[in-house]
Amino acid sequence: MNFRELHFARALQFAIQEINNSSDLLPGITLGYHIYDTCASVAMAIKVALQLVNGLDPVFNSNDSCAKFDAVPTLIGNSASTAAISISRLFGPLGITQVSHYATCACLSDKRQHPTFFRTIPSDHHQAAALARMVKHFGWTWIGAVRSDSDYGNNGMASFLKAAEQEGICVEYSEAYYRTQPRSKLKRVAEVIRESTARVIVAFMAEGDMRILLEELSQQSPPPMQWIGSEAWVTDPQMLRFNLCIGAVGFAIPRSVIPGFRNFLLDLSPEQALKFPLLTEFWESLFSCSLKQQIGSSTGMPACDGTEDLRALQNPYTDTSYLVYKATYAVAHALHGIVCNEMRCDKNIKVEPRQVFDQLKRLNFTKNNYSVSFDTNGDPVATYEFVNWQLQEDGSVDFVTVGQYDASQPKGQEFSLSRAIFWYDGSEKVPVSVCSESCPPGTRKAAQKGRPVCCYDCINCGEGEISNETDSLDCHECLPEYWSNNEKDKCLPKPVEFLSWDEILGIILAAFSVAGALVALSITLVFYRNRASPIVKANNSELSFLLLFSLTLCFLCSLTFIGRPTEWSCMLRHTAFGITFVLCISCVLGKTIVVLMAFKATLPGSNVMKWFGPLQQRLSVLGFTLVQVLICVLWLSISPPFPYKNMQLYKEQIILECGLGSAIGFWAVLGYIGLLAFLCFVLAFLARKLPDNFNEAKFITFSMLIFCAVWITFVPAYVSSPGKFTVAVEIFAILASSFGLSFCIFAPKCFIIVFRPEKNTKKHLMGKVPSAN
């Protein structure tokens, strides 16, 4: 016997007894009722419904009357969704109202198919949403699902799966079973559960189906898992004997207290039970004894001795659910609105089913602090208790309310917890059930081919990409001036790279630049102190001093290439380099021409020196230099060099360098220097064998050879050098060519002045000194 269904019947009796004794509700009118047992059969439910519609009373007892009575205006029931659906489809076209206390199928909210259906239990649509929200709340994204293969289970699970998909929850499997199906189907469902990887399973099943499934699983227990139950079984005490469900959670209909109802249920004596066949069956089933005086041959049970006490038992019969109680009062209030006015109630008014339907639609009353009303779909406000199966100190398992779900609350605030939850392993730590662990920041989720979206691989973000959230779907590129850190979860400013003063390479190059300038100044000092000596005077002292000045500037201009590039430093470094080097080469070219002119002047009848005297020498140097100045002015006017952040060379850092602006301008400056150097080299080469003990032309030839070699190798080195090394190559070329000019042209003269003063004579220079032999 199903004790819960008997409890529902007794709740209806109690409610009608209260109503008939009430002076406020239907005063002077006595309500009657017929209670039928459909035996969990849809066919029986339809048969009874047809008899009620036609006003025929089926015979359940030989003493009962089978006389015809008026058709009922309304029906309270059925408990099972499948039976309630069948009855509703029969009653709907006839306009007969049906108020169910336990049918939860969301399909019954469809007023097109079930226009006259009402219920006092929330729709499974809300329960499904509550279950999905709860699963999401605890972070379970990989679950299993089983359901009753009935309208209740199929529709409820369909609603849950839809809500779960919206919450991003993946279902590893979804199996269905009904208690009348072959045992092979049951075994297959149990095997799927045992072999699954999901540690959380949602069971949207009727009590009978769930009991059979748990019995099958108990024969070979699956790995520990967290059960989530629907209201049909999660608070059924008969389920507490299955230890594999310890720690189970689920939503249940809120517990209620109906004043006097518990005593009504328990105040039942054997004599009273004998008056009603259903109560007789209940008593005998509960206490395993026979209420008859002798032992029934058909039952083989001992006779009841009168000591049996319902108060000592705890079973669904003593559950004080408010559902049937509210349904009965709802119908009574509807009838009151039809037959009663402010003055009195007229019990002779014929109640039409349509009138009951109209009254129920606008019904709103409160009983024992519980509000009763129906929305446009005939559903009540959805409220649930969140129940946890907790193991007690004495080893028993009890239902403990740990939270609630109220669909009337604002979105996101419907689900709340009030007490600690103890899970299947006895701890308060929420179990984990995921197909793949969460991807930490610095990675992105990549779906596994052919598997649900909850199954994925964590792929590290690439260079220059980050993800700063857990379970990020994409890695995001850093802005151009930023780069990812090692963990790939943050974009950091790229280090700016340039040839700085405080790095070793910059210090070394700066030291050589200063050293070169000091060398040039030292030579200048030596020449100045010996300016009257033949070797200084013979080498055109004016051009020599101007050359030394330009060499000093050449050494110092390399310093402008070191340090953070700015708009002014970029323009200064290239123009200063171009102009000082042209000044330097112009002086060398002037000295070379002087050597050639001097030799020509020694020939009889020659007057060439008047065409290249001191004034012409100065003008030639000035003219050659002004050409370079003009090139630089045009360059700076049209497209000057500028500081440029090169982010293409290295992805992880910024190379701060000077952009050329106009490449033509840059190569024009270098080309002009190269042209003068080549011309100087050719003239010096032609003058290398002129008769003199100290022929300066050959030293100029060597210096120009070094100069040209340095700058010819500079071009490919400059083009191929990365980053700050481009600047270093340019500085090296400047220093190498400057040192080459300094040592090749001036070192031999300084050596004679300082260490061989005896050779610093006009005779020696003219080659007239007698040989040592």
C-alpha positions in Angstrom: 0.0 0.0 0.0 1.1 3.5 -0.8 1.0 5.3 2.6 1.5 8.7 1.0 -1.6 8.3 -1.2 -3.6 7.3 1.8 -2.4 10.3 3.6 -3.7 12.5 0.8 -7.1 10.9 1.1 -7.2 11.5 4.8 -6.1 15.1 4.3 -9.1 15.6 2.1 -11.4 14.1 4.7 -9.9 16.3 7.4 -10.3 19.5 5.3 -13.9 18.7 4.4 -14.6 18.0 8.1 -13.2 21.4 9.0 -15.2 23.2 6.3 -18.4 21.5 7.3 -17.8 22.6 10.9 -16.9 26.2 9.8 -19.3 29.1 10.4 -17.5 31.3 7.9 -17.0 29.1 4.9 -20.2 27.7 3.3 -22.2 28.1 6.5 -25.2 25.8 6.6 -24.0 23.7 3.7 -22.5 20.3 4.1 -20.0 19.1 1.5 -19.9 15.5 0.4 -17.1 13.7 -1.4 -16.3 10.5 -3.2 -12.8 9.1 -2.9 -11.6 6.5 -5.5 -8.4 4.5 -5.7 -7.0 4.4 -9.2 -4.4 1.8 -8.2 -1.7 3.8 -10.0 -3.4 2.8 -13.3 -4.1 5.3 -16.0 -6.9 3.1 -17.4 -8.6 3.0 -13.9 -8.2 6.7 -13.6 -10.0 7.3 -16.9 -12.7 4.8 -16.0 -13.4 6.5 -12.7 -13.4 10.0 -14.4 -15.9 8.8 -16.9 -18.2 7.5 -14.2 -17.9 10.8 -12.3 -18.8 12.7 -15.5 -21.8 10.5 -16.1 -22.9 10.5 -12.4 -22.5 6.8 -11.9 -21.2 5.4 -8.6 -19.1 2.3 -9.1 -19.6 -0.4 -6.5 -16.6 -0.8 -4.2 -18.5 -2.5 -1.4 -21.5 -4.8 -1.4 -23.3 -2.5 1.1 -22.8 0.6 -1.0 -25.5 2.0 -3.1 -25.1 2.1 -6.9 -27.8 4.7 -7.4 -27.3 7.5 -9.8 -26.1 10.9 -8.4 -25.4 14.3 -9.9 -22.2 14.7 -11.9 -19.5 16.3 -9.8 -18.6 20.0 -10.5 -14.9 19.5 -9.8 -12.2 16.8 -9.2 -9.3 16.9 -6.8 -6.5 14.7 -8.1 -4.8 12.7 -9.6 -1.3 12.4 -7.9 0.5 11.0 -11.0 1.1 13.3 -13.9 0.3 10.7 -16.5 -3.1 10.0 -15.0 -3.8 13.7 -14.4 -3.0 14.5 -18.0 -5.4 11.8 -19.2 -8.2 13.1 -16.9 -7.6 16.7 -17.9 -7.9 15.9 -21.6 -11.2 14.3 -20.8 -12.5 17.0 -18.5 -11.2 20.0 -20.4 -13.7 20.0 -23.3 -16.5 19.5 -20.8 -15.5 22.5 -18.8 -15.1 20.4 -15.6 -12.4 21.8 -13.3 -9.6 19.5 -12.0 -7.4 20.6 -9.1 -4.4 18.3 -8.6 -2.3 18.2 -5.5 0.7 16.3 -6.8 0.9 16.3 -10.6 3.9 18.4 -11.5 4.4 17.9 -15.2 5.1 21.3 -16.9 2.9 20.2 -19.8 -0.2 20.7 -17.6 0.5 24.5 -17.6 -0.4 24.6 -21.3 -3.9 26.1 -21.2 -4.5 25.1 -24.9 -4.4 21.4 -24.0 -5.5 21.6 -20.3 -7.8 24.7 -20.1 -9.5 23.7 -16.8 -6.5 22.3 -14.9 -5.3 23.8 -11.6 -2.8 22.6 -9.1 -1.5 23.4 -5.6 2.0 22.0 -6.3 4.5 23.9 -8.4 5.1 23.0 -12.0 8.2 20.9 -12.9 9.3 23.9 -15.0 10.2 25.7 -11.8 11.7 22.6 -10.2 13.8 22.0 -13.3 15.0 25.6 -13.2 15.7 25.2 -9.5 17.7 22.0 -10.1 19.7 23.6 -12.9 20.4 26.7 -10.8 21.5 24.6 -7.9 23.8 22.4 -10.0 25.4 25.6 -11.4 25.7 27.1 -7.9 27.9 24.2 -6.8 30.0 24.3 -9.9 29.0 20.9 -11.4 29.3 21.0 -15.1 29.5 17.3 -15.9 26.5 15.3 -14.7 24.5 12.2 -15.4 20.7 12.1 -15.6 18.1 9.4 -15.1 14.3 9.8 -15.3 11.1 7.9 -15.1 10.0 6.9 -18.6 6.6 8.6 -18.0 5.1 12.0 -18.6 6.4 13.1 -15.2 10.0 12.0 -15.8 10.2 12.8 -19.6 8.7 16.3 -19.4 10.5 17.1 -16.2 13.9 16.0 -17.5 13.3 17.8 -20.8 12.7 21.0 -18.8 15.8 20.4 -16.7 18.1 19.6 -19.7 16.9 22.8 -21.4 17.7 24.9 -18.3 21.0 23.1 -17.8 22.1 23.9 -21.3 21.3 27.6 -20.6 23.5 27.4 -17.5 26.4 25.8 -19.4 26.0 22.3 -17.8 26.8 19.2 -19.8 25.1 15.9 -19.4 27.2 12.8 -20.0 24.1 10.5 -20.3 20.4 10.7 -20.0 18.7 7.4 -19.3 15.0 6.5 -18.8 13.3 3.6 -16.9 9.8 2.7 -15.9 9.0 0.0 -13.4 7.0 -2.1 -15.9 9.8 -2.3 -18.5 11.9 -5.4 -18.9 14.6 -6.0 -16.3 17.3 -5.9 -19.1 16.5 -2.2 -19.5 17.0 -1.7 -15.8 20.3 -3.5 -15.8 21.5 -1.4 -18.8 20.6 1.9 -17.0 22.4 0.7 -13.9 25.5 -0.3 -15.9 25.6 3.2 -17.6 25.6 4.8 -14.1 28.4 2.5 -12.8 30.7 3.2 -15.8 30.1 7.0 -16.0 32.7 9.5 -15.2 30.2 12.1 -13.8 30.2 12.1 -10.0 26.8 13.9 -9.8 23.6 12.4 -11.0 20.2 14.0 -11.3 17.3 11.6 -10.8 13.9 12.9 -12.0 12.0 9.8 -11.1 8.8 8.7 -9.4 9.2 7.0 -6.0 8.5 3.5 -7.3 10.9 3.7 -10.3 13.6 5.2 -8.0 13.3 2.4 -5.5 13.7 -0.3 -8.1 16.7 1.5 -9.6 18.4 1.8 -6.2 17.8 -1.8 -5.4 19.5 -2.8 -8.7 22.4 -0.5 -8.0 22.8 -1.8 -4.4 23.6 -5.3 -5.8 26.9 -3.9 -7.2 27.4 -0.4 -5.8 28.8 2.2 -8.3 31.6 4.6 -7.3 30.5 7.1 -4.7 28.4 9.8 -6.3 26.3 12.7 -5.4 22.5 12.2 -5.9 20.2 15.0 -6.7 16.5 14.1 -6.4 13.2 15.5 -7.6 10.4 16.1 -5.1 8.7 12.7 -5.9 11.3 10.7 -4.0 13.8 12.9 -2.2 11.7 13.1 1.0 10.3 9.6 0.9 11.4 7.9 4.1 11.2 4.5 2.5 14.3 5.6 0.5 16.4 6.2 3.6 17.3 2.5 3.7 19.6 3.0 0.6 23.0 4.0 2.0 24.3 4.9 -1.4 22.1 8.0 -1.3 23.5 9.4 1.9 24.3 13.0 1.3 21.6 13.3 -1.4 20.1 16.8 -2.0 17.0 17.9 -3.8 14.0 20.1 -3.7 10.9 19.2 -1.8 7.5 20.6 -1.2 7.7 22.9 1.9 6.8 21.2 5.1 3.6 22.5 6.7 1.7 22.3 9.9 -2.1 21.9 9.8 -3.5 22.5 13.2 -5.2 19.3 14.5 -4.3 17.2 11.4 -1.6 15.1 13.0 -4.0 14.1 15.8 -6.6 13.3 13.2 -4.3 11.0 11.4 -3.0 9.3 14.6 -6.4 9.1 16.4 -7.4 5.9 14.6 -8.5 2.8 16.5 -8.9 -0.7 15.1 -12.6 -0.3 15.4 -12.6 2.8 13.2 -10.2 1.2 10.7 -12.7 -1.7 10.3 -15.3 0.7 9.0 -13.4 1.6 5.8 -11.8 -1.0 3.5 -8.9 1.2 2.7 -8.1 1.9 6.4 -8.4 -1.8 7.1 -5.9 -2.6 4.4 -3.6 0.2 5.8 -3.8 -1.1 9.4 -3.1 -4.7 8.4 -0.2 -3.7 6.1 1.3 -1.4 8.6 1.3 -3.7 11.6 1.4 -7.1 9.8 -1.7 -8.4 11.6 -5.3 -9.1 10.8 -8.1 -6.9 12.1 -10.6 -9.8 11.9 -11.2 -11.9 15.0 -9.7 -15.0 13.5 -6.5 -15.4 11.4 -7.4 -14.9 7.8 -6.5 -17.9 5.7 -5.8 -15.7 2.8 -3.3 -13.5 4.6 -1.7 -16.0 7.1 -1.2 -13.0 9.5 -1.8 -13.1 13.3 -4.8 -11.2 14.7 -4.3 -7.7 15.9 -4.4 -7.5 19.7 -5.3 -3.8 20.1 -1.8 -2.7 21.4 -0.8 -1.3 18.0 0.0 2.5 18.2 0.3 4.7 15.2 2.1 7.4 17.3 5.1 5.2 17.6 5.6 5.0 13.8 7.3 7.4 11.4 6.1 6.9 7.9 4.6 9.0 5.0 1.2 8.5 6.6 2.2 10.9 9.3 3.5 13.5 6.8 1.6 16.7 7.1 1.7 18.0 3.5 -0.4 21.0 2.8 -1.1 20.2 -0.8 -4.5 18.3 -0.6 -5.6 20.6 2.2 -5.1 23.7 0.1 -6.8 22.1 -2.9 -9.8 21.2 -0.9 -10.1 24.7 0.6 -9.6 26.2 -2.9 -12.6 24.3 -4.2 -14.6 25.2 -1.1 -13.9 28.9 -1.5 -14.9 28.6 -5.2 -18.2 27.1 -4.2 -18.7 29.7 -1.5 -18.3 32.4 -4.2 -21.0 30.7 -6.2 -23.7 29.9 -3.7 -23.1 32.5 -1.0 -23.6 36.3 -0.9 -23.1 38.7 1.9 -26.3 37.7 3.6 -26.6 33.9 3.3 -25.8 30.8 1.3 -28.3 29.1 -0.9 -27.7 25.4 -1.0 -30.4 24.9 -3.7 -28.4 26.7 -6.4 -27.2 24.3 -9.0 -23.5 24.6 -9.4 -22.2 24.5 -13.0 -18.6 23.4 -13.6 -17.9 26.6 -15.5 -18.8 28.6 -12.4 -16.2 26.7 -10.4 -13.6 27.4 -13.1 -14.3 31.1 -13.1 -14.1 31.4 -9.3 -10.8 29.4 -9.2 -9.1 31.8 -11.7 -9.5 34.8 -9.4 -9.2 33.0 -6.1 -6.9 34.5 -3.5 -7.1 33.6 0.2 -5.0 32.8 3.2 -5.3 29.8 5.5 -3.1 29.1 8.5 -0.6 31.8 7.2 -0.4 30.0 3.8 -1.5 32.0 0.7 -3.5 30.2 -2.0 -3.8 31.6 -5.5 -3.3 30.5 -9.1 -1.6 32.3 -12.0 -2.8 32.4 -15.6 -1.6 28.8 -16.1 -3.4 27.5 -13.0 -0.1 27.1 -11.1 0.7 28.4 -7.6 3.8 30.4 -6.6 6.8 28.0 -6.8 8.5 27.5 -3.5 10.7 24.6 -2.5 12.7 23.5 0.5 16.3 22.4 -0.3 16.7 19.1 1.5 19.9 17.2 2.4 20.1 13.5 3.5 22.3 13.8 6.6 23.8 11.0 8.6 23.0 11.4 12.3 25.2 10.5 15.3 23.1 7.4 16.0 23.7 6.1 12.5 20.3 7.0 11.1 19.7 9.2 8.1 17.3 12.2 8.3 16.0 14.8 6.0 17.4 18.2 6.9 16.2 21.4 5.3 19.4 23.4 4.4 17.9 26.1 2.1 15.1 27.2 -0.1 14.1 28.2 -3.6 11.5 30.9 -4.2 10.7 31.6 -7.8 9.0 34.9 -6.8 12.3 36.4 -5.7 14.4 38.7 -8.1 16.5 36.8 -10.7 19.7 35.4 -9.2 18.3 35.5 -5.6 15.8 32.6 -5.9 18.2 30.0 -4.4 19.6 30.5 -0.9 21.3 28.3 1.7 20.7 28.5 5.5 22.7 25.5 6.9 25.7 23.4 6.1 25.4 20.6 3.6 27.0 17.2 4.2 27.8 15.5 1.0 28.1 11.8 0.1 31.6 11.5 1.6 30.4 13.0 4.9 32.3 16.3 4.5 31.2 19.8 4.0 33.5 20.3 1.0 31.5 20.5 -2.2 32.4 17.5 -4.4 33.8 18.1 -7.9 32.1 16.8 -11.0 33.6 18.2 -14.2 34.6 16.7 -17.5 37.7 19.0 -17.6 39.3 21.0 -14.9 39.0 24.8 -15.1 41.5 26.4 -17.4 43.6 28.9 -15.3 44.4 32.4 -16.4 47.0 32.3 -19.1 45.2 29.6 -21.0 42.2 29.2 -23.2 39.6 26.5 -23.6 39.8 24.4 -26.8 36.8 22.0 -27.3 37.6 18.3 -27.7 36.4 17.1 -31.0 33.2 15.1 -30.8 32.6 15.8 -27.1 30.3 18.2 -25.2 31.5 21.7 -24.7 32.3 21.0 -21.1 35.1 18.7 -22.3 38.0 20.7 -23.4 41.8 21.1 -23.3 43.6 24.0 -21.8 45.8 25.6 -24.4 48.5 28.0 -23.3 48.2 31.5 -24.7 50.8 32.4 -27.4 53.5 35.0 -27.1 52.0 38.4 -26.8 48.6 37.0 -25.8 46.9 36.8 -22.4 43.8 35.6 -20.7 43.1 37.1 -17.3 40.0 35.0 -16.5 39.4 31.4 -15.5 37.9 29.3 -18.3 38.6 32.0 -20.9 37.4 31.0 -24.4 40.0 33.2 -26.2 43.4 34.6 -25.7 43.5 38.4 -26.3 46.4 40.1 -28.0 48.2 42.8 -26.0 48.3 46.3 -27.3 51.3 47.0 -29.7 53.3 48.6 -26.9 52.7 45.8 -24.4 53.8 42.2 -24.1 52.5 39.2 -22.1 54.3 38.1 -18.9 55.6 34.6 -18.4 52.2 33.5 -16.9 50.4 34.9 -19.9 47.8 36.5 -17.6 48.9 40.2 -17.8 50.1 42.6 -20.4 53.2 44.5 -19.3 54.8 47.5 -21.1 57.5 46.3 -23.5 61.0 47.2 -22.4 62.3 50.0 -24.6 65.7 49.2 -26.1 68.3 51.7 -27.3 72.0 52.3 -26.9 72.1 53.9 -23.5 74.8 55.6 -21.5 74.7 53.1 -18.6 75.2 49.9 -20.6 78.6 48.4 -21.3 78.5 48.8 -25.0 77.5 52.5 -24.7 80.2 53.1 -22.1 82.9 51.5 -24.3 81.9 53.4 -27.4 81.7 56.7 -25.5 85.1 56.1 -24.0 86.6 55.5 -27.4 84.9 58.7 -28.7 86.4 60.8 -25.9 89.7 59.1 -26.3 89.7 59.8 -30.0 88.9 63.5 -29.3 91.7 63.6 -26.8 94.1 62.1 -29.3 93.1 64.8 -31.9 93.5 67.5 -29.3 96.9 66.1 -28.3 98.1 66.1 -31.9 96.8 69.7 -32.2 98.8 70.6 -29.1 102.0 69.0 -30.5 101.5 70.7 -33.8 100.8 74.1 -32.2 103.9 73.9 -30.0 106.0 73.0 -33.1 104.2 75.1 -35.6 107.4 76.8 -36.7 109.1 73.4 -37.4 109.7 72.4 -41.0 107.5 69.3 -40.9 104.5 71.3 -39.7 105.0 74.1 -42.1 105.7 71.7 -45.0 102.3 70.1 -44.5 100.2 73.2 -44.9 99.7 73.9 -41.2 96.4 75.8 -41.8 94.7 72.8 -43.4 96.3 70.5 -40.8 94.8 72.5 -37.9 91.4 72.6 -39.6 91.6 68.8 -40.2 92.5 68.2 -36.6 89.5 70.4 -35.6 87.2 68.4 -37.9 88.5 65.1 -36.6 87.8 66.2 -33.0 84.2 67.0 -34.1 84.0 63.6 -35.9 85.0 61.8 -32.7 82.6 63.8 -30.6 79.7 63.6 -33.0 79.5 59.8 -32.3 78.4 60.7 -28.8 75.1 62.0 -30.3 74.3 58.5 -31.3 74.3 57.3 -27.7 71.3 57.8 -25.4 67.5 58.0 -25.8 66.6 59.2 -29.3 64.6 62.4 -29.4 63.5 64.6 -32.2 66.5 66.9 -31.8 69.1 64.2 -31.2 67.9 62.3 -34.3 68.4 65.4 -36.5 71.6 66.4 -34.9 73.4 63.0 -35.1 73.0 62.6 -38.8 73.6 66.2 -39.9 76.6 66.6 -37.5 78.1 63.4 -38.8 77.6 64.3 -42.4 78.9 67.9 -42.2 82.0 67.1 -39.9 83.1 64.2 -42.1 82.8 66.3 -45.3 84.8 69.0 -43.6 87.4 66.4 -42.7 87.6 64.8 -46.1 87.6 68.3 -47.7 90.7 69.2 -45.7 92.4 65.9 -46.7 91.4 66.5 -50.3 92.8 70.0 -50.1 96.1 68.7 -48.7 96.3 66.1 -51.5 95.8 68.8 -54.1 98.4 71.0 -52.5 100.9 68.1 -52.7 100.2 67.7 -56.4 100.3 71.4 -57.1 103.6 71.7 -55.1 105.2 69.1 -57.3 103.9 70.8 -60.5 105.2 74.1 -59.3 108.8 72.8 -59.1 108.7 72.1 -62.8 110.4 74.9 -65.0 107.9 77.5 -66.1 105.1 76.3 -63.9 102.8 78.9 -62.1 100.1 76.5 -60.9 100.4 77.6 -57.3 98.8 80.9 -58.1 95.7 78.9 -59.0 95.6 77.0 -55.8 97.0 79.3 -53.2 95.8 79.6 -49.5 92.7 81.4 -50.6 91.7 78.8 -53.1 92.4 76.1 -50.5 90.1 77.7 -48.0 87.4 78.2 -50.6 87.6 74.6 -51.8 87.1 73.3 -48.3 84.3 75.8 -47.7 82.6 74.9 -51.0 82.8 71.1 -50.5 81.4 71.6 -47.0 78.6 73.9 -48.1 77.3 71.3 -50.6 76.9 68.8 -47.7 75.2 71.6 -45.6 72.8 72.2 -48.5 72.0 68.4 -48.7 71.4 68.3 -44.9 69.1 71.4 -45.0 67.0 69.9 -47.8 66.8 66.6 -45.9 65.7 68.3 -42.7 63.2 70.5 -44.5 61.5 67.8 -46.5 61.6 64.7 -44.3 63.8 64.9 -41.3 64.9 62.0 -39.1 62.6 61.3 -36.1 62.4 59.0 -33.1 60.7 55.8 -34.1 59.4 52.9 -32.0 60.4 49.8 -34.0 58.0 47.0 -32.9 58.5 44.7 -35.9 62.1 43.7 -35.2 61.4 42.1 -31.8 57.9 41.2 -30.7 58.8 41.3 -27.0 60.5 44.6 -26.9 60.5 48.1 -28.5 63.6 49.3 -30.4 63.7 53.0 -30.0 65.7 54.3 -32.9 65.9 57.2 -35.3 63.9 56.8 -38.4 65.6 58.2 -41.4 62.7 60.2 -42.6 63.9 60.4 -46.1 66.1 57.5 -47.0 67.3 59.5 -50.1 68.6 62.2 -47.8 70.5 59.7 -45.7 72.1 58.0 -48.6 72.8 61.3 -50.3 74.8 62.4 -47.3 76.8 59.1 -47.3 77.1 59.2 -51.0 78.6 62.6 -51.1 81.1 61.6 -48.3 82.0 58.5 -50.4 82.4 60.6 -53.6 84.9 63.0 -51.9 86.7 60.1 -50.2 87.1 58.3 -53.6 88.3 61.4 -55.3 90.8 62.0 -52.5 92.0 58.4 -52.7 92.6 58.6 -56.5 94.5 61.9 -56.2 96.6 60.6 -53.3 97.3 57.4 -55.1 98.6 59.4 -58.1 100.8 61.5 -55.9 102.2 58.6 -53.8 105.6 58.4 -55.7 106.5 62.0 -55.9 110.1 62.7 -55.0 110.3 63.7 -51.3 111.7 62.1 -48.2 108.4 62.9 -46.5 105.7 62.4 -49.2 102.4 63.1 -47.4 100.4 61.6 -50.3 101.2 58.0 -49.5 99.9 58.5 -45.9 96.8 60.1 -47.3 96.4 57.1 -49.6 96.6 54.7 -46.7 94.1 56.7 -44.7 91.7 56.9 -47.6 92.1 53.2 -48.1 91.1 52.5 -44.5 88.3 55.1 -44.7 86.8 53.6 -47.9 87.2 50.0 -46.5 85.4 50.9 -43.3 82.5 52.6 -45.0 82.2 50.0 -47.7 81.8 47.3 -45.0 79.5 49.6 -43.1 76.7 49.5 -45.6 75.9 45.7 -45.3 76.7 45.7 -41.6 74.3 48.7 -41.1 71.5 47.1 -43.1 71.8 43.7 -41.3 72.4 44.7 -37.7 69.4 44.5 -35.4 68.2 47.1 -33.0 70.7 49.2 -31.1 73.5 47.4 -32.8 72.7 49.4 -36.0 73.7 52.5 -34.0 76.7 50.7 -32.6 77.9 49.8 -36.2 77.5 53.4 -37.3 79.5 54.7 -34.3 82.2 52.1 -34.9 82.5 53.2 -38.6 82.8 56.8 -37.5 85.5 56.0 -34.9 87.4 53.6 -37.1 87.6 56.0 -40.0 88.4 58.9 -37.7 91.2 56.9 -36.0 92.4 55.8 -39.4 92.7 59.4 -40.6 94.4 60.5 -37.3 97.0 57.8 -37.2 97.8 57.5 -40.9 98.2 61.3 -41.5 99.5 62.6 -38.2 101.2 59.7 -36.4 104.3 59.7 -38.6 104.7 63.5 -38.2 104.2 63.4 -34.4 106.8 60.5 -34.2 109.4 62.7 -36.0 108.6 65.8 -33.9 108.7 64.0 -30.6 111.2 61.1 -31.0 113.3 62.1 -34.1 113.7 65.8 -33.9 117.0 65.5 -35.9 114.9 64.6 -39.0 112.7 67.7 -38.5 114.8 69.7 -40.9 114.2 71.2 -44.3 117.2 69.3 -45.8 115.9 66.0 -44.6 112.4 66.8 -45.9 113.9 67.8 -49.3 115.9 64.6 -49.5 119.3 66.3 -49.4 120.7 64.7 -46.3 123.8 62.5 -47.2 123.4 58.8 -46.5 125.0 57.1 -43.5 127.5 55.4 -45.8 
